[in-house]
């Protein structure tokens, strides 16, 4: 039986790292943005879609929607290609998928656990300074900007509200620690799909 | 070591029932609205506060705030007496506390796990028809009204947003089943406080 864990997360919450550790513990595949782009390429979608994507990322829904119509179209193509990749992967194997509205994309799939990871602002600030090299004085506004973008993607592509508990099966605050969250997700998934 | 589990919940999600089962499984005390009123009375707070409370409940933040100033004052007194009771109880023993903004009241206490339980609307409708005797044709609007009230209390007394994942340690969707949620909360709590 295939199952999929989707992980939404606040920027700096450690959600991506938690997701990777969950995949490792459960011995299943892990997909984030980059790996989904590779998967979309591998699945035979036109490479031309991705050609100039990387350097355009910052324009992606970043500001006023009307101002970036070229980027929007390009980014939307990439997003939609990733959606197809997500569905294909989910039908083939068990995996953990980070971001990309995977919860929404897989809403009609069986055996999906939708997880959201959040954290207190002070923890997120520490994490982005330590791991992403963001300057301390810019950390808070950077996090707000990043999350605004994530909320933007999510609310744009889905009919739901990013970070609202009722969208997900399981939400965890990483203030208790990364390992604690990993254990909670692994425990929940094992019980849910009777994996032991 | 004392620990407290606070449980916020959408109306009809089964959250109160889940909370009671968690308390039973962990062998700790359980407090809901009624039991907190009793506790507030027992702790020596003036019984006069509670005298005409019960029949006034429906007016409590139910509509426009300006219209119910007498009820507001009375209900606020009861609420604040419950806040005192919550703090007293939390400092004395391990327990599960449902509702009453207990997460906010205990925000400076150590060893508190803040849980939120939600559910899909169709599940909540089934539950309120089956367990609370609400008429099927009125169930959806009744649930919305009840949750509006809960959100009202919460956002009024706290500086947070009811049902938003980042307010809580652990949010669970009861669509997977009551027992699953109970197990997840018990498992999380045991790991968190190293109870095994």
Interface residues (C-beta under 8 A of the other chain):
Chain A: X10 X116 X118 X119 X120 X163 X164 X165 X166 X168 X169 X170 X171 X172 X173 X175 X176 X180 X183 X184 X187 X188 X191 X192
Chain B: X10 X116 X118 X119 X120 X163 X164 X165 X166 X168 X169 X170 X171 X172 X173 X175 X176 X180 X183 X184 X187 X188 X191 X192
